[in-house]
Amino acid sequence: MSENREGRLGVAGVLLTGGASSRFGRAKATVVWRGTTLGQRGADELAAVCGVAIEVGDGLTTLRSVREEPPMSGPLAALVAGVDALGGEHQYSAVVLLACDYPFVDRRLLSLIRDSEAKCAIPTDAGRPQYACAKYSPAMITEARRQISTGERSFRWIHDYTPIPHSKWSTVAPLNAFHDIDTPEDAIVLGLDPAS
């Protein structure tokens, strides 16, 4: 990790906990797994690899929290809101984004993403980019801000990035690392109790 834990040469972390969770029925960040909530687990893993980290959500972790404006306006707006609260993209060499509903993403995988030589690095699983667990450059955050001004809410406009293929990320992570939780059934399949 950079000697400068915060500021220009550091890597910032943004944790997403504030999605609508409409199909799940409640905040996924509050699900308890292995003695902690998914939100706090994500906060701990992200903070371990980034000089500074922030939660974008309802304050469900020990990280400082902010909300995108308006709330529930999508992950792209949440990413930018988190970066803004940390002083803006030009204060950091990169931003690592993590959604809290990846229970099998840990600091080893996040470190691999952070340490990629690419300015913008996004793991792919079965050919699908995992935008919510990726590294973004300052230039990409600036472009995200422009995209939001045109009404964009998702990451699907991103094409100029370096993929981290399964053959690379699977050296430090389990095969189900990018199985996220959208429904109570997903939680059960992954071994979590959705009612916890």
C-alpha positions in Angstrom: 0.0 0.0 0.0 1.1 3.6 -0.6 3.0 5.2 2.2 0.5 8.1 1.9 -2.6 6.4 3.4 -4.8 9.4 2.5 -4.5 12.0 -0.2 -2.9 12.3 -3.6 -1.1 9.0 -3.9 -3.5 6.9 -1.9 -6.2 4.5 -3.1 -9.7 5.3 -1.8 -12.4 2.7 -1.1 -16.2 3.2 -1.6 -18.6 0.7 -0.1 -22.1 0.5 -1.4 -24.8 -0.5 1.2 -27.7 1.7 0.1 -29.4 0.0 -2.8 -33.2 -0.4 -2.8 -32.9 -4.2 -2.2 -36.5 -4.5 -3.5 -36.2 -8.1 -4.5 -34.5 -9.0 -1.3 -37.0 -7.3 0.9 -34.7 -5.5 3.3 -31.2 -4.0 3.4 -28.8 -6.7 2.3 -26.1 -5.0 4.4 -27.9 -6.1 7.6 -27.8 -9.9 6.8 -25.6 -11.6 9.5 -23.0 -14.1 8.1 -20.2 -15.7 10.0 -20.7 -13.4 13.0 -21.0 -10.1 11.3 -23.2 -8.3 8.9 -22.5 -8.2 5.2 -22.1 -4.5 5.4 -19.5 -4.6 8.2 -17.7 -7.4 6.5 -17.4 -5.4 3.3 -16.3 -2.4 5.3 -13.6 -4.3 7.1 -12.2 -5.9 3.9 -12.2 -2.7 1.9 -10.6 -0.7 4.7 -7.9 -3.3 5.0 -6.7 -2.5 1.4 -7.4 1.2 1.0 -5.9 4.2 2.7 -9.3 5.7 3.3 -12.8 4.2 2.8 -16.4 5.4 3.0 -19.8 3.9 3.0 -22.5 5.2 0.7 -25.7 4.1 2.5 -27.6 4.5 5.7 -24.7 4.2 8.1 -24.8 0.5 8.6 -21.1 0.0 9.2 -18.4 1.6 11.2 -17.2 3.6 8.2 -18.2 7.3 7.8 -21.3 7.3 5.6 -22.9 9.6 3.1 -25.9 9.2 0.7 -26.1 9.9 -3.0 -28.6 12.6 -3.9 -31.3 11.8 -4.5 -31.2 8.5 -2.5 -31.7 5.3 -4.6 -30.4 7.1 -7.7 -28.2 4.1 -8.7 -24.7 2.8 -8.1 -23.0 5.3 -10.5 -24.4 8.2 -8.4 -23.4 6.4 -5.2 -19.8 5.9 -6.4 -19.5 9.6 -7.3 -21.1 10.7 -4.0 -18.6 8.6 -2.1 -15.6 10.0 -4.0 -17.0 13.6 -3.5 -17.2 13.1 0.2 -13.6 12.0 0.3 -12.4 15.2 -1.4 -12.8 14.3 -5.1 -11.2 11.9 -7.6 -8.1 14.0 -8.1 -7.0 13.4 -4.5 -6.4 9.7 -5.2 -4.5 7.5 -7.6 -7.6 5.2 -7.9 -10.9 4.3 -6.3 -11.8 0.7 -5.4 -15.6 0.1 -5.4 -17.3 -2.7 -3.5 -20.9 -3.6 -3.2 -21.7 -5.2 0.2 -23.6 -8.1 -1.3 -20.5 -10.0 -2.5 -20.0 -12.2 0.6 -17.1 -14.1 -0.9 -15.0 -11.1 -1.9 -12.2 -10.6 0.6 -9.1 -8.5 1.0 -6.9 -10.8 -1.1 -9.1 -10.3 -4.1 -9.5 -6.6 -3.4 -5.7 -6.3 -3.2 -5.3 -8.0 -6.6 -7.8 -5.5 -8.1 -6.1 -2.5 -6.3 -2.7 -3.6 -7.5 -3.6 -4.1 -11.1 -1.3 -2.0 -13.3 -4.3 -0.9 -15.3 -5.8 2.5 -14.5 -9.3 1.0 -14.7 -9.5 -2.7 -13.8 -12.8 -4.7 -13.7 -12.9 -8.5 -13.0 -15.1 -10.5 -15.3 -17.0 -13.6 -14.5 -18.5 -15.7 -17.2 -17.8 -12.8 -19.6 -19.7 -10.3 -17.4 -17.8 -7.3 -16.0 -18.3 -6.9 -12.2 -18.6 -3.2 -12.1 -19.5 -3.1 -8.4 -16.1 -4.7 -7.4 -13.6 -2.9 -9.5 -10.9 -0.2 -9.6 -11.6 3.1 -11.3 -9.2 5.9 -12.3 -9.7 9.6 -11.6 -10.5 10.1 -15.3 -13.2 7.4 -15.2 -14.8 9.0 -12.1 -14.8 12.4 -13.9 -16.5 10.7 -16.9 -19.0 9.0 -14.6 -19.9 12.5 -13.3 -20.6 13.6 -16.9 -22.6 10.5 -17.6 -24.8 11.2 -14.6 -25.5 14.7 -15.9 -27.0 13.1 -19.0 -29.3 10.8 -16.9 -27.1 7.7 -16.9 -27.6 5.5 -13.8 -25.6 2.3 -14.5 -22.1 1.4 -15.5 -22.9 -0.1 -18.9 -21.4 2.8 -20.7 -17.9 1.7 -19.5 -16.0 0.0 -22.3 -12.4 1.4 -21.9 -11.1 -0.8 -19.1 -8.8 -3.7 -18.5 -10.6 -6.9 -17.6 -9.2 -9.1 -14.9 -10.1 -12.6 -16.2 -11.2 -15.6 -14.2 -7.9 -17.2 -14.7 -6.2 -14.4 -12.8 -8.7 -13.6 -10.0 -9.4 -17.2 -9.2 -5.8 -17.6 -8.0 -6.8 -15.7 -4.9 -10.6 -16.1 -4.7 -13.2 -18.9 -4.7 -15.1 -19.7 -7.9 -18.2 -18.2 -6.5 -16.5 -14.9 -5.5 -18.8 -12.8 -7.7 -22.1 -14.6 -6.8 -24.0 -11.7 -5.4 -27.3 -11.6 -3.4 -30.4 -10.2 -5.1 -33.1 -12.4 -3.6 -33.6 -14.5 -0.4 -33.2 -17.6 -2.6 -29.7 -16.3 -3.6 -28.8 -16.0 0.1 -29.9 -19.5 0.8 -27.9 -21.0 -2.1 -24.8 -19.2 -0.8 -25.3 -20.5 2.7 -26.6 -17.3 4.3 -29.8 -17.0 6.3 -31.8 -14.2 4.7 -33.9 -13.8 7.9 -30.8 -13.2 10.1 
